[in-house]
């Protein structure tokens, strides 16, 4: 008996909704990364992009446990001397919770062409409304 390997053209993609309200930000990001990679499917193949689309709603209601709101920072550098920009997660979650969720998911997918393609299928929204009702997404319970 041989191992089944999925082909790139035979992959069927579904749409899933993850509700982040009241759940830890990291737990939602892990589940989103698994769905984006296709690891929840029995026909998962590591070298083929076989993941699904993910819609994360209520990103502003995701919680950070412990002292992460005060202790954790989002850092980026402009490339210039002294160009380090720091934003505390308390400020980031209040102003741009979508970015915080996208950064968490981005850190959990591989830094390859498959990972970058998977991130294009991630949609994050602050509230409960989203623009993808025509795709008939399923609510993913975890």
C-alpha positions, 0 to 999 in steps of 0.5 A: 500500500502506498501513501496518498499524496495530494496534487495541487490541482485536486485540492478543494478549498472550504471557508471557515469562520473562527470566533475569537470572542473571549478566547486567547489570541494564541489559541485562535491563531494556532487553529487558524494556522492549522486550517490555513496549512490544511493540517485538519484534512486527512489528505494533508501533504506537506509539499502541497498547498492544501489549506482552506480559507479562514475568516476570524471575527471578533478580533477585538474581543480576543484576550491576552492572558497574564501580563502580556498587555503591559509586557508584550511589544510589537517591534519593527524597524524602519531601517534608519539609525534609531528607527526602532518603533515599539507599540505596547500590545495594550495600545495595539489591541485597542487600535488595530486588533486585526494586526495583532491577530495577523501577526500571531498567525504569521508567526505560526505558518512556515516562512516559505512560498506555501506559508505566504500563499496561506496568509493570503487566505486569511481574513481578519475582522474587528467585529462580527460582520464580514464580507464573505457571506457569498462563500457560505463559510462554516463555523469552526468549533474548537 
